[in-house]
């Protein structure tokens, strides 16, 4: 019988105050891992901690802005050991290539690109000393190709895929697995913001019609993904079942991306 057992493992999950991040933290906890919840929103983060403790494992909240390297370092070195580090923290930018402001682009890159770089740097530094560890980051199907909508967001997620490959090659000699996941359409609060951009760019202001005729029809399997779908993929990558998998970008998108 094959099962995933993370008992006695220590995990850290950034961006776990809500949405996909919260589901990832809960899923790792249900597999037995102790989980440090990290987010910039203390209220939401502590709500996740309460849910995790109900699963019978240890959890605590640590505030962290992944764009701040020193905060990431403190987060990484806070537990006695670090077996699993999952970076979910990220933001969207729904303005287009021609109308995004410099300030908007800088904040996007600070969180999605610099933030990912910071988490790789410090998680790898600690895990190299341990000679083991699993790291998973969050990219997106949007990072697989360019397009007229959400240009800078796409670019930031493409950068995550590239950084992931470099981080994997850095960690491989030390037995560290580094992978990323590329979700497709997951209706979270962030996707609600993205739909605002779709409304503007397509001229379709009927939200239900936009969702059904424009978004869902782009998914070959005909249904959106759920936070649990993404959490399941991350759980696999954090388990011993994925010991020989590194440097990969796992599509969890219902067939939207085939490369």
For each residue, the residues with C-beta under 8 A, 3 or more apart:
1:
2: 241
3:
4: 31 235 236 239 241
5: 31 32
6: 9 11 28 31 32 33 83 84 238 239
7: 32 33
8: 32
9: 6 32 33 34 83 84
10: 33 34 36 79 80 81 82 83 84
11: 6 25 28 33 34 35 36 83 84 85 86 238
12: 35 36 38 75 76 78 79 82 84 85 86
13: 16 21 24 25 28 35 36 37 38 86 88
14: 21 38 39 64 66 75 86 87 88 89 119
15: 19 20 21 38 39 66 87 88 89 90 138
16: 13 21 22 24 25 35 37 38 39 45 48 88
17: 21 22 37 39 40 41 43 44 45 47 48
18: 21 22 39 41 44 48 188 189
19: 15 22 23 186 188 189 190 227
20: 15 23 24 88 138 183 186 188 227 230 231
21: 13 14 15 16 17 18 24 25 39 48 88 89
22: 16 17 18 19 25 26 44 48 51 227
23: 19 20 26 27 227 228 230 231
24: 13 16 20 21 27 28 86 88 227 230 231 234 235
25: 11 13 16 21 22 28 29 35 37 48 52 59
26: 22 23 29 30 48 51 52 55 231
27: 23 24 30 31 228 231 232 234 235
28: 6 11 13 24 25 31 33 35 84 86 234 235 238
29: 25 26 32 33 34 35 52 55 57 59
30: 26 27 55
31: 4 5 6 27 28 235 239
32: 5 6 7 8 9 29 57
33: 6 7 9 10 11 28 29 57 83 84
34: 9 10 11 29 57 58 59 79
35: 11 12 13 16 25 28 29 52 57 58 59
36: 10 11 12 13 59 60 61 62 75 78 79
37: 13 16 17 25 45 46 48 49 52 59 60 61 62
38: 12 13 14 15 16 45 61 62 63 64 75 89
39: 14 15 16 17 18 21 42 44 45 48 61 63 64 89
40: 17 63 64 65 89
41: 17 18 44 45
42: 39 45 46 61 63
43: 17 46 47
44: 17 18 22 39 41 47 48
45: 16 17 37 38 39 41 42 48 49 61 63
46: 37 42 43 49 50 61
47: 17 43 44 50 51
48: 16 17 18 21 22 25 26 37 39 44 45 51 52 59 61
49: 37 45 46 52 53 59 60 61
50: 46 47 53 54
51: 22 26 47 48 54 55
52: 25 26 29 35 37 48 49 55 57 59
53: 49 50 56 57 58 59
54: 50 51
55: 26 29 30 51 52
56: 53
57: 29 32 33 34 35 52 53
58: 34 35 53
59: 25 29 34 35 36 37 48 49 52 53
60: 36 37 49
61: 36 37 38 39 42 45 46 48 49
62: 36 37 38 74 75 78
63: 38 39 40 42 45 71
64: 14 38 39 40 68 71 72 74 75 89
65: 40 68 71 115
66: 14 15 71 72 87 89 111 114 115 116 118 119
67: 110 111 114 115 118
68: 64 65 71 72 118
69: 72 73 118 121 122
70: 73 74
71: 63 64 65 66 68 74 75
72: 64 66 68 69 75 76 115 118 119 121 122
73: 69 70 76 77 122
74: 62 64 70 71 77 78
75: 12 14 36 38 62 64 71 72 78 122
76: 12 72 73 82 85 119 122 123 125 126
77: 73 74 122 126
78: 12 36 62 74 75
79: 10 12 34 36 82
80: 10
81: 10 130
82: 10 12 76 79 85 123 126 127 130 133
83: 6 9 10 11 33 132 133 134
84: 6 9 10 11 12 28 33 133 134 135 136 238
85: 11 12 76 82 119 123 127 133 134 135 136
86: 11 12 13 14 24 28 135 136 137 234 238
87: 14 15 66 115 116 119 135 136 137 138
88: 13 14 15 16 20 21 24 138
89: 14 15 21 38 39 40 64 66 111 115 138
90: 15 111 112 115 138 190
91: 107 108 111 112 190
92: 108 150 153 190 193 194
93: 100 104 105 108 150 152 153 156
94: 150 153 193 194 196 197 200
95: 99 100 101 104 152 197
96: 99 100 148 149 150 151 197 201
97: 100 148 151 152
98:
99: 95 96
100: 93 95 96 97 104 105 151 152
101: 95 104 105
102: 105 106
103: 106 107
104: 93 95 100 101 107 108 152
105: 93 100 101 102 108 109 152
106: 102 103 109 110
107: 91 103 104 110 111
108: 91 92 93 104 105 111 112 152 153 156
109: 105 106 112 113 114 152 156
110: 67 106 107 113 114 115
111: 66 67 89 90 91 107 108 114 115
112: 90 91 108 109 115 116 153 156 157 159 160
113: 109 110 116 117 156 159 160 163
114: 66 67 109 110 111 117 118
115: 65 66 67 72 87 89 90 110 111 112 118 119
116: 66 87 112 113 119 120 137 159 160 163
117: 113 114 120 121 163
118: 66 67 68 69 72 114 115 121 122
119: 14 66 72 76 85 87 115 116 122 123 135 137
120: 116 117 123 124 135 137 163 164 167 170 178
121: 69 72 117 118 124 125
122: 69 72 73 75 76 77 118 119 125 126
123: 76 82 85 119 120 126 127 133 135
124: 120 121 127 128 135 167 170 171 176 178
125: 76 121 122 128 129
126: 76 77 82 122 123 129 130 133
127: 82 85 123 124 130 131 132 133 135 171 174 176
128: 124 125 131 171 174 176
129: 125 126
130: 81 82 126 127 133
131: 127 128 174 175
132: 83 127 174 175 176
133: 82 83 84 85 123 126 127 130 171 175 176 177
134: 83 84 85 176 177 237 238 239 242
135: 84 85 86 87 119 120 123 124 127 167 171 176 177 178 179
136: 84 85 86 87 178 179 180 181 234 237 238
137: 86 87 116 119 120 160 163 164 178 179 180 181
138: 15 20 87 88 89 90 160 180 181 183
139: 143 157 158 160 161 164 180 181 182 249
140: 143 144 153 154 157 182 183
141: 144 182 183 184 251 253 256 257
142: 147 150 153 154 157
143: 139 140 154 155 156 157 158 159 160 161 182
144: 140 141 158 161 182 251 257 259
145: 154
146: 151 154 155
147: 142 150 151 154
148: 96 97 151 201
149: 96 197 198 201
150: 92 93 94 96 142 147 153 154 194 197
151: 96 97 100 146 147 148 154 155
152: 93 95 97 100 104 105 108 109 155 156
153: 92 93 94 108 112 140 142 150 156 157
154: 140 142 143 145 146 147 150 151 157 158
155: 143 146 151 152 158 159
156: 93 108 109 112 113 143 152 153 159 160
157: 112 139 140 142 143 153 154 160 161 182
158: 139 143 144 154 155 161 162
159: 112 113 116 143 155 156 162 163
160: 112 113 116 137 138 139 143 156 157 163 164 180
161: 139 143 144 157 158 164 165 180 182 249
162: 158 159 165 166
163: 113 116 117 120 137 159 160 166 167
164: 120 137 139 160 161 167 168 178 179 180 247 249
165: 161 162 168 169 247
166: 162 163 169 170
167: 120 124 135 163 164 170 171 178
168: 164 165 171 172 177 178 179 246 247 248
169: 165 166 172 247
170: 120 124 166 167 178
171: 124 127 128 133 135 167 168 174 175 176 177 178 246
172: 168 169 175 176 246 247
173:
174: 127 128 131 132 171
175: 131 132 133 171 172
176: 124 127 128 132 133 134 135 171 172 246
177: 133 134 135 168 171 237 242 243 245 246
178: 120 124 135 136 137 164 167 168 170 171 246 247
179: 135 136 137 164 168 237 242 245 246 247 248 249 250
180: 136 137 138 139 160 161 164 248 249 250
181: 136 137 138 139 230 233 234 237 249 250 252
182: 139 140 141 143 144 157 161 249 250 251 252 253 257
183: 20 138 140 141 186 225 229 230 252 253
184: 141 219 224 225 251 252 253 254 256 257
185: 191 215 216 218 219 224 225 253 254 256
186: 19 20 183 191 224 225 226 227 229 230
187: 191 192 224
188: 18 19 20 191 192 227
189: 18 19 192 193
190: 19 90 91 92 193 194
191: 185 186 187 188 194 195
192: 187 188 189 195 196
193: 92 94 189 190 196 197
194: 92 94 150 190 191 197 198
195: 191 192 198 199 207 210 211 215
196: 94 192 193 199 200
197: 94 95 96 149 150 193 194 200 201
198: 149 194 195 201 202 204 210 214 215
199: 195 196 202 203 204 205 207 210
200: 94 196 197 203
201: 96 148 149 197 198
202: 198 199 210 214
203: 199 200
204: 198 199 209 210 213 214
205: 199 210
206: 209 210
207: 195 199 210 211
208: 211 212
209: 204 206 212 213 214
210: 195 198 199 202 204 205 206 207 213 214 215
211: 195 207 208 214 215 216
212: 208 209 215 216 217
213: 204 209 210 216 217
214: 198 202 204 209 210 211 217 218
215: 185 195 198 210 211 212 218 219 224
216: 185 211 212 213 219 222 223 224
217: 212 213 214
218: 185 214 215 256
219: 184 185 215 216 222 223 224 253 254 255 256
220: 254 255 256
221: 254 255
222: 216 219 254
223: 216 219 254
224: 184 185 186 187 215 216 219 254
225: 183 184 185 186 229 230 252 253 254
226: 186 229 230
227: 19 20 22 23 24 186 188 230 231
228: 23 27 231 232
229: 183 186 225 226 232 233 252
230: 20 23 24 181 183 186 225 226 227 233 234 252
231: 20 23 24 26 27 227 228 234 235
232: 27 228 229 235 236
233: 181 229 230 236 237 250 252
234: 24 27 28 86 136 181 230 231 237 238
235: 4 24 27 28 31 231 232 238 239
236: 4 232 233 239 241 242
237: 134 136 177 179 181 233 234 242 245 250
238: 6 11 28 84 86 134 136 234 235 242
239: 4 6 31 134 235 236 242
240: 243
241: 2 4 236
242: 134 177 179 236 237 238 239 245
243: 177 240
244:
245: 177 179 237 242 248
246: 168 171 172 176 177 178 179
247: 164 165 168 169 172 178 179
248: 168 179 180 245
249: 139 161 164 179 180 181 182
250: 179 180 181 182 233 237
251: 141 144 182 184 256 257 258
252: 181 182 183 184 225 229 230 233
253: 141 182 183 184 185 219 225 256 257
254: 184 185 219 220 221 222 223 224 225
255: 219 220 221 258
256: 141 184 185 218 219 220 251 253
257: 141 144 182 184 251 253
258: 251 255
259: 144
